[in-house]
Amino acid sequence: MIPAGVRIFVCTEPVDMRYGFDRLASTARTRVGEDPELGQALFVFANRSANRVKLLWFDRNGYCLLYKRLHRAYFELPAGPSATVRIDGSALARLLAGVAREGSRRPRGRHASARCIDLAARRKNVAMRSDDLANSDA
């Protein structure tokens, strides 16, 4: 899938996933010290919770960007002494496969189904009140 001569760099410091082509290219230049436009290099950036990654590379005449988001899993980034780690193609394949989260993760907010039940109860109460008002007038 990836040509043999391509160097793969993983930026181990979190990156804002709102970054686009140019901002990621600038980040590659500053953090990795490599210019993406010279080609033969692929850069991997992850967010703080490691459930989203962006891969950036330069292909002949323009940037390419791959964006992947995992559901109930995370990307296991390689550890290294610096902010950037160089890996090979098989390590990239393992990274992109992700790791399932152990156990059930408790949601931060209320469930959507709980919100629906609350909304239905409120509607029922409003309907009951309007019925009471209609009956009292009669």
C-alpha positions as a Python dict, from the first residue, in 0.01 Angstrom:
ca = {
    (1, 'M'): (0, 0, 0),
    (2, 'I'): (276, 245, 93),
    (3, 'P'): (581, 261, -135),
    (4, 'A'): (904, 125, 10),
    (5, 'G'): (1095, 455, 15),
    (6, 'V'): (836, 650, 215),
    (7, 'R'): (940, 766, 561),
    (8, 'I'): (659, 767, 820),
    (9, 'F'): (671, 1014, 1108),
    (10, 'V'): (431, 1004, 1405),
    (11, 'C'): (393, 1327, 1595),
    (12, 'T'): (340, 1209, 1953),
    (13, 'E'): (225, 1549, 2085),
    (14, 'P'): (-150, 1611, 2040),
    (15, 'V'): (-267, 1827, 1752),
    (16, 'D'): (-593, 2017, 1710),
    (17, 'M'): (-800, 1819, 1459),
    (18, 'R'): (-938, 2141, 1313),
    (19, 'Y'): (-600, 2195, 1145),
    (20, 'G'): (-612, 2176, 768),
    (21, 'F'): (-354, 2099, 503),
    (22, 'D'): (-136, 2408, 546),
    (23, 'R'): (-137, 2414, 926),
    (24, 'L'): (-47, 2043, 943),
    (25, 'A'): (231, 2098, 687),
    (26, 'S'): (364, 2382, 901),
    (27, 'T'): (342, 2159, 1209),
    (28, 'A'): (539, 1891, 1025),
    (29, 'R'): (808, 2143, 941),
    (30, 'T'): (839, 2276, 1296),
    (31, 'R'): (794, 1960, 1505),
    (32, 'V'): (941, 1698, 1275),
    (33, 'G'): (1191, 1912, 1088),
    (34, 'E'): (1089, 1770, 750),
    (35, 'D'): (927, 1950, 459),
    (36, 'P'): (620, 1757, 338),
    (37, 'E'): (647, 1910, -10),
    (38, 'L'): (975, 1732, -72),
    (39, 'G'): (775, 1410, -87),
    (40, 'Q'): (863, 1059, 24),
    (41, 'A'): (731, 1132, 375),
    (42, 'L'): (401, 1069, 553),
    (43, 'F'): (308, 1247, 876),
    (44, 'V'): (67, 1113, 1140),
    (45, 'F'): (-104, 1351, 1383),
    (46, 'A'): (-343, 1252, 1666),
    (47, 'N'): (-572, 1445, 1898),
    (48, 'R'): (-543, 1454, 2278),
    (49, 'S'): (-781, 1161, 2340),
    (50, 'A'): (-615, 958, 2061),
    (51, 'N'): (-942, 862, 1895),
    (52, 'R'): (-877, 1068, 1580),
    (53, 'V'): (-578, 1083, 1349),
    (54, 'K'): (-486, 1273, 1036),
    (55, 'L'): (-225, 1152, 790),
    (56, 'L'): (-65, 1411, 564),
    (57, 'W'): (154, 1350, 259),
    (58, 'F'): (246, 1528, -63),
    (59, 'D'): (161, 1346, -383),
    (60, 'R'): (320, 1480, -703),
    (61, 'N'): (134, 1813, -720),
    (62, 'G'): (-66, 1852, -398),
    (63, 'Y'): (-132, 1754, -39),
    (64, 'C'): (-335, 1448, 55),
    (65, 'L'): (-510, 1410, 387),
    (66, 'L'): (-658, 1101, 547),
    (67, 'Y'): (-878, 1153, 854),
    (68, 'K'): (-984, 860, 1068),
    (69, 'R'): (-1203, 859, 1380),
    (70, 'L'): (-1246, 553, 1600),
    (71, 'H'): (-1560, 466, 1791),
    (72, 'R'): (-1508, 301, 2133),
    (73, 'A'): (-1139, 258, 2056),
    (74, 'Y'): (-819, 461, 2049),
    (75, 'F'): (-497, 485, 1852),
    (76, 'E'): (-194, 355, 2038),
    (77, 'L'): (82, 599, 1953),
    (78, 'P'): (442, 484, 1978),
    (79, 'A'): (646, 618, 2266),
    (80, 'G'): (980, 779, 2211),
    (81, 'P'): (1230, 1019, 2362),
    (82, 'S'): (1130, 1301, 2127),
    (83, 'A'): (805, 1458, 2002),
    (84, 'T'): (835, 1259, 1679),
    (85, 'V'): (884, 888, 1621),
    (86, 'R'): (969, 726, 1289),
    (87, 'I'): (788, 399, 1214),
    (88, 'D'): (756, 154, 923),
    (89, 'G'): (453, 52, 715),
    (90, 'S'): (354, -245, 932),
    (91, 'A'): (364, -29, 1247),
    (92, 'L'): (142, 226, 1068),
    (93, 'A'): (-107, -50, 982),
    (94, 'R'): (-117, -157, 1350),
    (95, 'L'): (-158, 205, 1460),
    (96, 'L'): (-448, 264, 1220),
    (97, 'A'): (-624, -54, 1334),
    (98, 'G'): (-667, 99, 1679),
    (99, 'V'): (-718, -66, 2017),
    (100, 'A'): (-1060, -135, 2167),
    (101, 'R'): (-1134, 36, 2496),
    (102, 'E'): (-1161, -207, 2787),
    (103, 'G'): (-1493, -216, 2971),
    (104, 'S'): (-1779, 15, 2909),
    (105, 'R'): (-1695, 379, 2922),
    (106, 'R'): (-1940, 587, 3117),
    (107, 'P'): (-2077, 870, 2904),
    (108, 'R'): (-2009, 1222, 3026),
    (109, 'G'): (-2354, 1361, 2959),
    (110, 'R'): (-2699, 1216, 2985),
    (111, 'H'): (-2800, 952, 2735),
    (112, 'A'): (-2998, 1067, 2436),
    (113, 'S'): (-3271, 819, 2530),
    (114, 'A'): (-3298, 979, 2875),
    (115, 'R'): (-3338, 1318, 2709),
    (116, 'C'): (-3618, 1177, 2491),
    (117, 'I'): (-3796, 1034, 2795),
    (118, 'D'): (-3767, 1368, 2977),
    (119, 'L'): (-3900, 1553, 2674),
    (120, 'A'): (-4194, 1310, 2642),
    (121, 'A'): (-4276, 1352, 3013),
    (122, 'R'): (-4270, 1730, 2980),
    (123, 'R'): (-4504, 1715, 2680),
    (124, 'K'): (-4739, 1487, 2871),
    (125, 'N'): (-4744, 1727, 3169),
    (126, 'V'): (-4815, 2023, 2941),
    (127, 'A'): (-5096, 1829, 2772),
    (128, 'M'): (-5244, 1731, 3112),
    (129, 'R'): (-5234, 2094, 3227),
    (130, 'S'): (-5405, 2219, 2912),
    (131, 'D'): (-5675, 1949, 2956),
    (132, 'D'): (-5727, 2065, 3317),
    (133, 'L'): (-5762, 2423, 3203),
    (134, 'A'): (-6013, 2325, 2932),
    (135, 'N'): (-6221, 2122, 3183),
    (136, 'S'): (-6222, 2402, 3442),
    (137, 'D'): (-6371, 2645, 3192),
    (138, 'A'): (-6665, 2416, 3119),
}
